[in-house]
Amino acid sequence: MQDQENQPSQNPEVEQAEEQTTPVEAPAMSDLEAQLSATEAKLAEMHDAFMRAKAEGENIRRRAQEDVAKAHKFAVESFAEAMVPVKDSLEMALKVDNPTLESLKEGVEMTLKQLNSAFERNRLIEVMPAAGDKLDPNKHQAVAMVPAEQEANTVVAVLQKGYMIADRLLRPAIVTAAQPK
């Protein structure tokens, strides 16, 4: 047996295959290890980027919730700022010792101008239909149907103005409407 081990093999193809397998496997293993470590590094980089993006998304969501909460809390701030001068004017009118009818009327007119200006700045719009306008159930509330010489379902008289904030109805105009003939 020893003689067989020391002797060169009888099959030269097997020897060549053994020689080729060993050197080829070593470079292939180092290439695979390099690829594996590169892939692991890329995975770690992508995981880090994902975690940062996730944290940023959570921060944006939290800040948006805080902004909405602040907006709700201070929503009337602009309107309140516009109303303070109106209140000041009314208080000053009450402090006048000897008001005349003319001075009271002038003060009320000026205060009404301030109030109208505050309404305009805050997009509070009057709903005041004219007689003969078509009844709009989205803006008008008919409390009575009265006989009239105009077309049915049109405004006859306005009993109380309505108001809208931007495009949203705050209070409908209270009207009487023409009844069908």
Sequence and secondary structure as in RCSB ss.txt:
>XXXX:A:sequence
MQDQENQPSQNPEVEQAEEQTTPVEAPAMSDLEAQLSATEAKLAEMHDAFMRAKAEGENIRRRAQEDVAKAHKFA
VESFAEAMVPVKDSLEMALKVDNPTLESLKEGVEMTLKQLNSAFERNRLIEVMPAAGDKLDPNKHQAVAMVPAEQ
EANTVVAVLQKGYMIADRLLRPAIVTAAQPK
>XXXX:A:secstr
 HHHHHS  S HHHHHHHHHHHHHHHHHHHHHHHHHHHHHHHHHHHHHHHHHHHHHHHHHHHHHHHHHHHHHHTT
THHHHHHHHHHHHHHHHHHH SS  HHHHHHHHHHHHHHHHHHHHHTTEEEE   TT B  TTTEEEEEEE  SS
 TTBEEEEEE EEEETTEEEE EEEEEE   
